[in-house]
């Protein structure tokens, strides 16, 4: 099979159909009646959070409500559906499937159950099962006029059939989907034309496939969605490569890399940091000027009191009062100047990171592009692939650096959204590990998990994910060839929920390990970059500390590294 179909399906595989309005209205009506007749806060909150599309809260409260004994069948059916729907939105497809099968066969919303089972099996790549449930859903709703639901079902059935190589049926459903699309729905048109093109391309019907790929590329080129631009240009690169038109193929691949490459954001980050610095300096100057003006006014008042005082006691009292005020103002100015100095040093550190750490990868990418031109001229396909893979690896590393710079800049300028709420740790860990599946597989690294005990912590979920991504990136980066990463989660004796990441990498020397563990009380302006302490570790310590947690490292050279995150437990599960 040609490689082009893999790229295209990755682009569209996350498109899921929407719930049928009339079935949901019936579910909501039954749920509201149950809320009015029973005293169950968890059930009512789960239903309310589902209506508000707050998937994490819906998942938590539906799970709590299912633990209640003596549940009636109607209540259980609604709870299992709410839990399954929120699990699908969170990417927990196996759990969602388990919950859906727990719904009774006499439920009044079996149509919704069939549709959601189709979504689960499609996401789990069990296409025959997905076809079965999508067809049942289609048969149950054959007279439905909901265009959005029809488009999504046709699209999902087309995906299933193209995966099972039943191209005639795939073409039939993609044609149906295309016939329902509006000319103004550019993103859906791009997706649909790529679907149909893949059907033809996998049958080697290039005369039909290539014009559709070209149409999708032209539509995406004039549309604002970056992902569609990248995938369509990459598809065109593979098409031209299969046609032996390597010059055009390289042009398309370079264009795809341009959209994927986050380096274009470098100037924006530097400009943002410089602007923030100027705004901070201007604000501080303004505050100092106001304070100096106030000091002068108070000095004038002080002189007036001294001259107008009729007695020594009044004079001494007034002098002491205003002297105390002046001292406090001077102390405040000194403190603000020190804060400004720290902010300036932090800015210089970030500029140093950007200017120093970007120079080497930029030169590497430039060199790989020169090598790519040379290999193309020599028709050296192995060299082309090697140069391209190297450039992609360097680009991913540089993108990670820029993300850390951006996160640090946002955190220091108080622009990072930080909302501490109650979350179970397990879904957070599972989401991050899911994002790293392809990277870990590409590096021939084995990963294992040991969920001893789940716990609910009060933390900012996104900042915890940033920390986990940094720690996993370091584990992969410093793995000496093949290796293993184990992730353990539990609750320790001090009632802290913990996540422990153990790798079999090269380890950390004792002197550098002491510096890393000492970062808990050190700010960025006091860090010497020559000591080998990177921005990522400083960012991790800062975010964990902000979440009232503890981050510790234990390592031995040649034996690997263990990193432990501890967060205060709100309520054990």
C-alpha positions in Angstrom: 0.0 0.0 0.0 1.2 3.5 -0.8 2.5 5.6 2.1 0.1 8.5 1.2 -2.9 6.9 2.9 -1.2 6.8 6.3 -0.5 10.6 6.2 -4.1 11.5 5.2 -5.9 9.3 7.7 -3.9 10.6 10.5 -5.1 14.0 9.5 -8.8 13.1 9.8 -9.1 10.3 12.2 -10.1 12.5 15.1 -13.4 13.6 13.5 -16.3 12.2 15.4 -20.1 12.5 14.9 -22.3 14.6 17.2 -25.1 13.3 19.4 -28.6 13.2 18.0 -30.6 16.1 19.4 -33.9 14.3 20.0 -32.2 11.4 21.8 -30.2 13.7 24.0 -33.3 15.7 24.8 -34.9 12.5 25.9 -31.9 11.6 28.1 -31.8 15.1 29.6 -35.5 15.0 30.4 -35.2 11.6 32.1 -32.1 12.8 34.0 -33.8 16.0 35.2 -36.8 14.0 36.5 -34.4 11.7 38.4 -32.6 14.8 39.9 -35.9 16.2 41.1 -37.0 12.8 42.7 -33.8 11.6 44.4 -31.2 13.2 46.7 -28.0 12.4 44.8 -25.6 15.4 44.3 -23.1 13.4 42.3 -25.7 12.3 39.7 -27.1 15.8 39.3 -23.6 17.3 39.0 -22.5 14.7 36.4 -25.5 15.5 34.3 -25.0 19.3 34.7 -21.3 19.1 33.8 -22.1 17.0 30.7 -24.5 19.7 29.5 -21.8 22.3 30.0 -19.3 20.0 28.1 -16.9 19.9 31.2 -15.7 16.4 30.4 -13.2 15.9 33.3 -15.8 16.9 36.0 -18.5 14.9 34.3 -16.2 11.8 34.3 -15.3 12.2 38.0 -18.9 12.7 39.3 -20.4 10.0 37.1 -17.8 7.6 38.5 -18.7 8.7 42.0 -22.4 8.3 41.4 -21.9 4.7 40.0 -20.5 3.7 43.4 -23.8 4.3 45.1 -25.6 1.1 46.1 -29.1 0.1 45.0 -29.1 2.2 41.7 -32.2 1.8 39.6 -31.7 0.6 35.9 -32.7 3.9 34.3 -30.3 5.9 36.5 -27.5 3.4 35.8 -28.0 3.6 32.0 -27.8 7.4 32.1 -24.6 7.4 34.3 -22.9 4.8 32.1 -23.7 6.9 29.0 -22.4 10.1 30.7 -19.2 8.3 31.8 -18.6 6.8 28.4 -19.2 10.1 26.5 -16.8 12.0 28.8 -14.2 9.2 28.5 -14.4 9.4 24.7 -13.7 13.1 24.8 -10.7 12.4 27.1 -9.4 9.7 24.8 -10.1 6.8 27.2 -11.7 4.5 24.5 -11.4 1.2 26.3 -13.0 2.6 29.4 -15.7 4.2 27.3 -16.4 0.8 25.5 -16.7 -0.9 28.9 -19.2 1.7 30.2 -21.3 1.5 27.0 -21.6 -2.3 27.2 -22.9 -1.8 30.7 -26.0 0.0 29.4 -29.0 -2.3 29.3 -30.3 -3.5 25.9 -33.8 -2.1 26.7 -32.5 1.5 27.2 -34.4 4.2 25.4 -31.3 5.7 23.9 -29.8 2.6 22.2 -29.2 4.6 19.1 -26.8 6.9 20.9 -25.1 3.8 22.4 -24.5 2.3 19.0 -23.0 5.5 17.6 -20.6 5.9 20.5 -19.6 2.2 20.3 -18.8 2.8 16.6 -16.6 5.8 17.6 -14.8 3.7 20.2 -14.0 0.8 17.8 -12.9 3.2 15.1 -10.5 4.9 17.5 -9.2 1.5 18.7 -8.7 0.5 15.0 -11.2 -2.4 15.1 -12.9 -1.4 11.9 -15.2 -4.4 11.3 -16.8 -3.8 14.7 -17.0 -0.1 14.0 -18.8 -0.7 10.7 -21.3 -3.0 12.5 -22.3 -0.3 15.0 -22.3 2.6 12.6 -24.5 0.6 10.2 -26.9 -0.2 13.0 -27.0 3.5 13.8 -27.6 4.4 10.2 -30.4 1.8 9.9 -32.1 3.1 13.1 -32.0 6.7 11.8 -32.6 6.2 8.1 -35.2 9.0 7.9 -33.3 11.5 10.0 -32.8 14.9 8.4 -29.8 15.9 10.6 -27.2 16.9 7.9 -24.3 17.1 10.5 -25.0 13.6 11.8 -25.3 12.2 8.3 -22.0 13.7 7.2 -20.2 12.4 10.2 -21.6 8.8 9.9 -20.8 8.7 6.2 -17.3 10.0 7.0 -16.7 7.4 9.7 -18.0 4.5 7.6 -15.8 5.7 4.7 -12.8 5.6 7.1 -13.6 2.1 8.2 -14.0 0.8 4.6 -10.8 2.4 3.4 -8.9 0.7 6.3 -10.5 -2.7 5.4 -9.6 -2.1 1.7 -13.2 -2.1 0.6 -12.6 0.8 -1.7 -16.0 0.8 -3.6 -17.9 1.1 -0.4 -15.5 3.7 0.9 -15.9 5.7 -2.3 -19.7 5.5 -2.0 -19.8 7.0 1.6 -17.2 9.7 0.9 -19.3 10.7 -2.2 -22.3 10.9 0.1 -20.4 13.1 2.6 -19.1 15.3 -0.2 -22.6 15.9 -1.6 -23.7 17.3 1.8 -20.9 19.7 2.2 -21.3 23.5 1.8 -18.8 25.4 -0.4 -18.0 27.6 2.5 -17.0 24.7 4.7 -13.4 24.7 3.5 -11.8 22.5 6.1 -14.4 19.8 5.6 -14.0 20.0 1.8 -10.2 19.6 2.2 -10.7 16.5 4.4 -13.4 15.0 2.1 -11.3 15.5 -1.1 -8.3 13.9 0.6 -10.4 10.9 1.7 -11.7 10.4 -1.8 -8.2 10.8 -3.3 -6.9 8.2 -0.9 -9.5 5.7 -2.1 -8.4 6.2 -5.7 -4.7 6.4 -4.9 -4.7 3.1 -3.0 -6.2 1.5 -6.1 -3.5 3.1 -8.3 -6.1 5.2 -10.1 -3.7 8.2 -10.2 -5.7 10.1 -12.9 -8.6 10.4 -10.4 -6.6 10.7 -7.2 -3.9 13.3 -8.1 -6.4 16.1 -9.2 -8.2 15.6 -5.9 -5.0 15.9 -3.9 -4.2 19.0 -5.9 -7.6 20.5 -5.2 -7.3 19.8 -1.4 -3.8 21.4 -1.5 -5.1 24.5 -3.3 -8.0 24.9 -0.8 -5.8 24.4 2.2 -3.3 26.9 0.9 -5.8 29.7 1.0 -7.2 28.6 4.4 -6.1 29.6 7.8 -5.7 26.1 9.3 -2.0 25.2 9.7 -2.6 21.5 10.1 -4.4 21.2 6.8 -1.7 23.2 5.0 1.0 20.8 6.4 -0.8 17.5 5.6 -1.9 18.5 2.1 1.6 19.8 1.2 3.1 16.6 2.7 0.7 14.5 0.7 1.7 16.3 -2.5 5.3 15.6 -1.7 4.6 11.8 -1.5 2.6 12.0 -4.8 5.4 13.7 -6.6 7.9 11.3 -5.1 5.9 8.3 -6.4 5.9 10.1 -9.8 9.7 10.4 -9.7 9.4 14.2 -9.8 11.9 14.7 -7.0 12.5 18.4 -7.4 8.8 19.2 -6.9 8.6 16.5 -4.2 11.3 18.3 -2.2 9.6 21.6 -2.6 6.4 20.2 -1.1 8.3 18.5 1.7 10.1 21.8 2.5 6.8 23.6 2.5 5.4 21.0 4.9 8.4 21.3 7.2 7.8 25.1 7.2 4.3 24.7 8.5 5.4 22.1 11.0 8.5 24.0 12.2 7.9 26.1 15.2 11.0 28.2 14.6 8.8 30.8 12.8 7.6 31.7 16.3 11.1 32.6 17.5 10.9 36.3 16.4 7.5 36.6 18.0 8.8 35.2 21.3 11.8 37.6 21.3 9.6 40.5 20.4 7.1 39.6 23.1 9.9 39.3 25.7 11.4 42.6 24.6 8.0 44.3 24.7 7.3 42.9 28.1 10.6 44.2 29.3 10.0 47.7 28.0 6.5 47.7 29.5 7.9 46.5 32.9 10.7 49.1 32.8 8.2 51.9 31.8 5.8 50.9 34.5 8.5 50.8 37.2 9.9 54.2 36.0 6.4 55.6 36.3 5.9 54.2 39.8 9.3 55.5 40.9 8.5 59.0 39.5 5.2 59.0 41.3 6.8 57.9 44.5 9.6 60.5 44.2 7.0 63.2 43.6 5.1 62.0 46.7 8.4 62.1 48.6 9.1 65.7 47.5 5.6 66.7 48.5 6.0 65.1 51.9 9.4 66.8 52.3 7.7 70.2 51.6 5.0 69.4 54.1 7.8 68.4 56.6 9.6 71.7 56.0 6.3 73.6 56.5 5.7 71.8 59.7 9.2 72.6 61.0 8.9 76.3 60.1 5.4 76.6 61.4 5.8 74.6 64.5 5.3 76.6 67.7 6.9 74.1 70.0 9.7 71.7 70.2 7.5 68.7 70.9 5.3 69.3 67.8 8.5 69.8 65.7 10.1 66.6 66.9 6.9 64.6 66.5 6.3 65.8 63.0 9.9 65.2 62.0 9.8 61.7 63.3 6.5 60.9 61.6 7.6 62.1 58.2 11.1 60.6 58.6 9.4 57.2 59.1 7.3 57.6 56.0 10.3 58.7 53.9 12.2 55.6 55.1 9.4 53.3 54.0 9.1 54.9 50.6 12.9 54.6 50.1 12.8 51.0 51.1 9.9 50.4 48.7 11.9 52.0 45.8 14.9 50.0 46.7 12.9 46.8 46.7 11.3 47.6 43.3 14.7 48.4 41.8 15.9 45.0 43.0 12.9 43.3 41.4 13.6 45.2 38.2 17.2 44.0 38.3 16.0 40.4 38.7 13.6 40.8 35.8 16.3 42.2 33.6 18.7 39.3 34.5 15.9 36.8 33.7 15.3 38.5 30.4 19.1 38.3 29.6 19.1 34.6 30.6 16.2 33.9 28.2 17.9 35.9 25.4 21.0 33.9 26.1 19.0 30.6 25.8 17.4 31.7 22.5 20.5 33.1 20.9 23.0 30.4 22.1 20.8 27.3 22.0 19.2 28.1 18.6 22.5 28.8 16.8 23.6 25.2 16.8 20.3 23.6 15.6 19.9 26.3 13.0 23.3 25.6 11.6 22.5 21.9 11.7 19.3 22.4 9.8 21.1 24.6 7.2 23.7 21.9 6.8 21.1 19.1 6.4 19.3 21.2 3.7 22.6 21.5 1.8 23.1 17.7 2.2 19.5 17.2 1.0 20.2 19.2 -2.2 23.4 17.2 -2.7 21.6 13.8 -2.2 18.8 14.9 -4.6 21.3 15.8 -7.2 23.0 12.4 -6.8 19.6 10.7 -6.6 20.6 9.2 -3.3 17.3 8.2 -1.7 18.9 6.8 1.4 20.8 10.0 2.0 17.7 12.1 1.4 15.8 10.1 4.0 18.7 10.3 6.5 19.1 14.1 6.1 15.4 14.6 6.3 15.1 12.5 9.5 18.0 14.4 11.1 16.5 17.8 10.3 13.1 16.7 11.8 14.8 15.5 15.0 16.7 18.8 15.4 13.5 20.7 14.7 11.5 18.8 17.3 14.3 19.4 19.9 14.4 23.1 19.0 10.5 23.3 19.2 10.7 21.8 22.7 13.3 24.5 23.7 11.0 27.3 22.4 8.0 25.9 24.2 9.9 26.0 27.5 11.0 29.6 26.8 7.4 30.5 26.0 6.0 28.8 29.1 8.6 30.5 31.3 8.0 33.9 29.7 4.2 33.5 30.3 4.7 32.3 33.9 7.1 35.1 34.8 4.8 37.8 33.3 1.7 36.2 35.0 0.1 35.5 31.7 0.0 31.8 32.1 -3.5 30.5 32.9 -3.2 28.8 36.3 -6.3 27.2 37.7 -6.0 24.8 40.5 -8.9 22.3 40.6 -9.5 18.8 41.8 -8.3 16.2 39.3 -7.5 12.5 39.5 -3.8 11.9 38.7 -4.3 8.8 36.5 -6.0 10.5 33.5 -3.4 13.2 33.4 -0.6 10.7 33.3 -2.4 8.5 30.6 -3.0 11.5 28.4 0.7 12.5 28.4 1.9 9.0 27.8 -0.5 8.6 24.9 1.0 11.7 23.2 4.5 10.1 23.6 3.6 6.7 22.1 5.0 7.4 18.7 8.2 9.1 20.0 8.9 6.2 22.3 8.3 3.6 19.6 10.5 5.5 17.2 13.4 5.4 19.7 12.9 1.7 20.4 12.2 2.4 24.1 10.0 0.1 26.2 7.7 1.9 28.6 5.7 0.3 31.5 3.2 1.6 34.0 2.3 0.6 37.5 -0.7 2.4 38.9 -0.6 1.3 42.5 -3.2 3.7 43.7 -5.0 6.6 42.0 -5.6 9.9 43.9 -7.3 13.2 43.6 -5.1 16.2 43.9 -5.8 20.0 43.7 -3.5 21.3 41.0 -3.3 23.1 37.7 -3.6 20.2 35.2 -1.9 21.9 32.2 1.2 22.9 34.2 1.5 19.3 35.5 1.4 18.1 31.9 4.2 20.5 31.0 6.3 19.1 33.8 5.6 15.5 32.7 6.5 16.3 29.0 9.8 17.8 30.1 10.7 14.8 32.3 9.8 12.3 29.5 11.7 14.4 26.9 14.8 14.2 29.2 14.4 10.5 29.8 14.2 9.8 26.0 17.0 12.3 25.2 19.5 10.9 27.7 18.7 7.2 26.9 21.8 5.5 25.6 20.2 3.7 22.6 17.5 1.3 23.6 16.2 1.3 27.1 13.2 1.2 29.4 11.1 3.9 31.1 8.7 2.9 34.0 6.0 5.2 35.3 4.6 4.5 38.8 1.8 6.2 40.5 0.6 5.9 44.1 0.1 7.6 47.5 3.0 7.7 50.0 2.9 7.6 53.8 2.8 11.4 54.1 -0.5 11.4 52.2 1.1 12.8 49.0 0.0 11.5 45.6 3.2 10.8 43.6 4.3 10.1 40.1 7.7 8.4 39.7 9.5 8.2 36.3 12.4 5.7 36.3 14.7 5.4 33.2 17.7 3.2 32.3 19.6 6.1 30.7 23.1 7.4 31.2 22.4 8.9 34.7 23.4 12.2 36.3 26.8 12.9 37.9 26.7 13.5 41.6 27.8 17.1 41.4 25.2 18.0 38.8 22.6 16.1 40.7 23.2 18.2 43.8 22.7 21.4 41.7 19.5 20.1 40.2 18.0 19.2 43.6 19.1 22.6 44.9 16.9 24.3 42.4 13.9 24.3 44.7 14.9 27.6 46.3 16.9 29.2 43.5 15.6 31.7 41.0 16.6 31.8 37.4 18.6 35.0 37.8 21.1 33.2 40.0 21.6 30.2 37.7 24.9 29.9 35.8 24.2 28.2 32.4 27.8 26.9 32.3 26.9 24.6 35.2 24.7 22.6 32.9 21.3 23.4 34.4 18.8 23.9 31.7 15.6 26.1 31.5 13.4 23.0 31.4 14.4 21.8 34.9 14.0 25.3 36.3 10.6 25.5 34.7 9.6 22.1 36.2 10.7 23.1 39.7 8.9 26.4 39.4 5.6 24.9 38.3 5.7 22.0 40.9 6.4 24.6 43.6 3.5 26.7 42.4 1.3 23.6 42.7 2.4 23.2 46.4 4.3 20.0 45.4 7.8 18.6 45.6 10.1 17.5 42.7 13.1 15.4 43.5 15.8 13.6 41.5 17.7 10.4 42.3 20.4 9.1 39.9 23.6 7.2 39.5 25.9 7.4 36.5 25.3 4.4 34.2 22.3 3.2 36.2 19.6 5.7 35.1 17.6 8.4 36.8 14.4 8.4 39.0 12.3 11.6 39.1 9.5 11.8 41.7 6.6 14.4 41.7 4.7 14.7 44.9 1.4 16.6 45.1 -0.9 17.0 48.2 -3.9 14.6 48.1 -7.4 16.1 48.4 -9.3 12.8 48.6 -8.1 9.2 48.0 -10.0 7.2 45.4 
